[in-house]
Amino acid sequence: MDSKQIIAQADGALMPTYAHFHAAIVSGKGATLTGADGQTYIDFTSGIGVNSLGYGDADWAQAIADQAGRLQHISNLYYAPSMAAFAEKITRRTGFERVFLCNSGAEANECAVKTARKYAYDHRGAGHSTVITLINSFHGRSMVTLTATGQEALHPECFAPYNPGFKYVPAGDMAALEAAADDTVCAVMIEPIQGEGGVMPMDAEYVRQVRRLCDERRLLMIFDEVQTGVGRTGKLYAWEHYGVRPDILTSAKGIGNGLPMGLCLAKEAVGAGMTAGMHGSTFGGNPVACAGACVVIDKIDDVLLADITRKGSYLREQISGMKHVKEVRGMGMMLGIVLDGLDAKAIAAKCVEKGLLILTAKTLLRLLPPLVITDGEIDRGLEILKNVLEEE
């Protein structure tokens, strides 16, 4: 089918929950995609930070094909070799002793909230269940994680009532956090870089102060690294940039390289409290997803991480000199482009027409390219972006 047929077929059956760009993609290799009508696109999105190894990685594809041919699912009532292997790899690489395997960032963040509340209940008794999050944050679309999200625009009345047990404070405002952290609070949950909130990195000193406050008041510190994790910022996880280790870390997106996968990592004393029956996920720890994730975590080594930092610096440098660009912010290959009043969504749509896939976040353009994007693909994408901006 051509793109018009694919789009018509989808629009005729799907709930209209997405503002689709006018592109139907049928294949890809590296960071280059092919549309249904034969056109090519440079991908600066990686499926919103998901396709960490790009498209068509041979080792990843072989691993999931081999696993699918042997065993696609068995449930968490039994053990699967690829699940055990991945759990060992991720805990060893991160230094967290316990991990819960699930299917998405929202699920990972749900687990983080439950784990923090269970830990507080076990160690402090009832009445310590509130989680503080930051204004402008984004933690998911389930009812709990939507409530945790500190954006009023994402709390429409039609979805009410929202879950109790959350407070919101401005990022960087320690006085507000200290005032909010009363005896009902069990945890503080932050994104090291607010992605959907506009690619806003946290100040390093603020993060250190949050850690000290949590220690002083017996609160857990949760890092939502659904978007910043798995090498995206030039470190395996962004907490390493800050030198502050959280008690709970959530991850998803890039770890599955396109297959649904999420993680909730925790320190031993925190994770051990989630005993049998406390939580679950039918597809969590799926053998096929875990087989692929083993390849992902092995490939994100020191050489690739250094290359991510190099390519991120190059992208920032090149984009900073473009017309209509006021600021480029972020870390590694998670970058936000502040424009001088142009409509970011309109610019993104024009980029698609010219052969570049690019994201938005609030009023910004946002870049989350595959971690393995080549220098040549970067330059082709930058040329398209430059031309679109110069036409405005």
N, C-alpha and C positions, 0 to 999 in steps of 0.2 A: 504493500500500500504506500501511497505517497503521503506527504506530511498533512495535506488537507484531510485525507481520509482518516488518518490516525487521530488527528485533533477532533474531528467530528465524532468519531467513535467514542473517544474518551469523554468529550463534553456531553454526549448523550446518556452517559451512565454514571459518571462520578458525581458525588456531592460537590458543589461549587465552592470548595474551601480554599482553593489556591488561585492566585492571580498568575496564571501561566504566561511565560514568554512564548512567542510564536516560533517554537522550534521543536521538532520531533527527532530524537536521537536514536540511532540504531546500532552504532558500534563505536569503539574507540581503541586507541593504542597510545600508551604513554599519557600525555596530556592533550592529545589531539582527538577530537570526536568527529564522527561522520553523521550527517543528517539523512533523513529518509529520502531526500531529493538529491543526494550526492554532495551537498555542500559540506565544507569542513569548518570546524570551530576550534580555536585554542581555548582550553578550559582553565579559567582562573578561579574556579569554584570547588572543584573536587566533590561535587554533590553535597555542598555545604560542609566541607571539611571531612568528608567520609572516605573518599577514595585516596587514601594516603599513598598507596603504591601505584596510583594512576590506573590506567585501563589495560587489561590484557597481560598483567604480570604472570609470566609462565610458571614460576614456582608456586605462587599462590593458587593459580587455577588448577595446577596439577594436584596440589595438596587437598583441595576441596573435592575435586573429582574422584581422587582415590578414596577419600573418606566416604563420600556419598555412595560409592560402589560397595563399600563394606558395611557401613552402619550409619544411617542418617539421623536416628533419634532413639533414645532408650529411656528417658526420663531420669530425674534425679534420685530415684529409688535405687539406682545401680551406678556403677562406676564405668566410665569410658576412658580409654587411654589418652585420647587427644584432650579431653577435659582435664585430666590429671596433669598432663604435660604442660598445658597452658597455665593452669593455676600455679604450678611450681615456677614456671618462667616469669610470670608477672610479679609474683611476690618477691622472687629473688632480685629482679631488676629494680623494683621500686623500694624495697626495704620494708614494705608493709607485710605483716605476717598472715593476715586473713583476707580472703576475697569472696564476695558473692557475685555469681555470674548471672546476668540477665540479658535483656534484649535491646535496651535503649537508654538514653540519658535520663529520660523521665523516670524510668524504672530504677535506675541507679540512684537518683536523688530521692525517690520514695524510700528506698532501702536505707539511705543515709539518715533520713529523718527518723525512721523507726529505730535504727540502731542507736542513734543519739538519745532518743527518749527511753529506750530499754536500759541503756547504760546509766542514765540519770536515775531511773526508777530503782535499779539494783543497788546503786551506791549512795543515793540521797533520799530515796523514798518517793512517795507520790507527790504531785504538785509541781514538778519541775519539767515541764514539757514544751515550753515555748522555744521556738527557733527564731533568731534574729537574722534577717537578710537585708540586703542593701537596696535602696531606691535605685531604679534603673536596671535592676538585675533581671535575668531570665533563667528559669530552672526547669521548664517543661510545660506540657499541655494537659497532663492529668489534673484532677481537681486539687490534689495536695500540692503538686509542683507549680500549678498555675497560681494557687494562693501564695506560695512561697515567692513567686515572681513579684518583684517590687515595681510594677508598672501599672498604674491605675487604668491606662488605656486597654490593658489586657484583662481587666476585671469587669466586663460588662454586666449589667443588671440581669440580663437574660440567663446567666449561668448561676446566679445566686440560689441558695446560700453557699458562701465559701467556707472553707474549713477554718475552725478556730486554731489558735496556737502559733501565730506568726506575728512578728513585729518588723517594722522597716525603719532603717536609719540611713541618712545620706552617707555615701562613700567618703572616707577621709575625715569624717567628723567624730573624733574620739569622745568628745563631751556628750554627744547624742548617744553614742554606743554605751558609754558608761551609765548614763541615765536609764537607758532601756534595759540594761542587763541586771534586772532585779532577781529575786529569789525564784521566780517562776521559770527562768530561762535555763535551757539545757545546752544550747549550742549557738554558735555564730557561723553562718554559711555565706561564703563569698566566692565570686569568680575572680581569679587573679587578673583576668582581662574580661571586662564585660563585652561580650561579642554582639549579641542582638541589641544591646543597649548603646551601641555606637563605637565599638572597639576602644574601650576606655581602660587602659592599664591601671592597676592599683599602685599607689605610691608605696615604695619599699618600706619606708619608716612606719607608715600607717599599718602595713601588714604585720610588722614586728610588734607594734603596740597592741594590735588585736591579739596576737599570740600571748603576750604578757598578761593582758586582761583575762583571757580564757584560763590561763594557768592560775592566776590569783583567785578567780571566782569559781573554779572547778567546773568550767564549761568546756565542751568539746569544740574544736575548730574544724569546720568542714570546708574543703576546697572543691568547688564544682569545676572540674577540668574536662567537661564533656567536649568543649570546643578547643581548649588550649592544650590538651594532652596529646600523647602519642607523637611527639617530635615536632608538633606544629610551631612552637616558638623557638626551636633550636636546642631545647632540652627535652628529655623524654617527657617530663611533666614540668609545667611552668613554676611550681613551687620551688624548684631548684634555683631559679633566678633570684628568689627572695631569701634563700637560706632559712626558710621557715617551713618546717614539716607539719602538715595538718594531722589531726587524729583520724580523720576519715577523708578519703579522696574518691571522687566519682569520675568515671571515664566512659566514653562510648565512641560514636562517630568513627574516627580513624582506626580504631583497634580492629574493626571488622572488615575494613577495606571494601565495604559494599554489602556485606551480610549483616543482619541485625545483631548487634552485640553491645552490651553494657557491663560495667564493672562497678562494684562498690568495695573499695579497699579500706582496710582498717588496721590499726595497731592491735596487737594480740589481746590486750586487756579489754579493748572496746569490741572487737569482732567476736571474741569468744562468748560473749553474752547472748548472741543470737543463736539459741539452741534449737533443737528439732521442733518444728511446728511454728516457730516465730515468724518465718517468712518463707516465700517460695516463688518459683516461676517455672511454669511448665516447660518452656523452651530454653530456659537459662542453662548455659553449659552445653548447648547443642554440639554434638561431635563435629559436624561439618564446619560450623562457625569457629569452633576452637581450633580445628586443624588449620584453617586459614589464618587465625590470629597468631598461631605459633610462628608462621612465616613472617607476618608483619613485625612482631616484636624482635625476631632475629635480624631482620633487615634494617631496623632502625638502630644502627650502631653509631659509634663515635664519628666515623667517616661521613655518614649521611647527615648526622646532626650538624657537623661543621659546615657541610655544603648547604644545608637549610639556612644557616646563619648568613653565609656568603650571599646566597641568592636573595634572601630577604633584604640585605643591605643594598644590593644592586637595584632591586625593585624600588625601594624607598628613594634612592638617589635619582633614578631615572624619572620617576613619577613626580618628584618634588619640583622638577624644572618644567613641568608641563603647564600649558595655559589653563587657567581657571582653578588650579590646585593651590589651596591655602595651606594645607598641612597634611602630612602623612604620619600616622601614629600606629603603634602596635609593636609586636615582637616577631622576629623570624619571618615566617610566611603567613602571618595573621595580621593583615594591614587594613587600616581604614583611611580613606581619602576624603578629606574635607574640601568641598567645592565652594566657590565664591558666589553661591546663590543659585546655581543651576539645580534643576530637579534631577536627583540621583537616579530615580526610577526611569525617567525618560532617557537619560544617558545610557543606563544599562540596556534598555530596549534597543537603542541605536547600535550599541556594541554588538548585540546579538545579530542584528541585521548585517553587520559588517564581518561577522565571524569570530566574535569573542564573547565567551560567557563570563559574566561578572556579577557579583552580588551587591546588595544594598544592606544598610543597617541604619534605620532612622533616616537622617538626611545625608548619609555618607555612601560612597561606593566602598565595597568591602572585597578584599582579596583573600582567598583560601585555596591557592593552587595545590595540585598534587605535589607531595613532597619530592617526587622524583622528576618533576618537570625539567626539561633540558634548557640550556642557555638559549638555544635556537628558538624553542617554543616560547620562552619568556620574551625574547626580542620581537617575535611576530605578534604576540599579544600586546606588547607595549606600543608597537607601531599602530595597531588598530585603535587602541585607546587614545593615543596622541592625536590621530587623525580625527576621531570623533569630537574630541574636546576643541580642536582647532576650528572645526566647522561651526561651533557655537558662537 
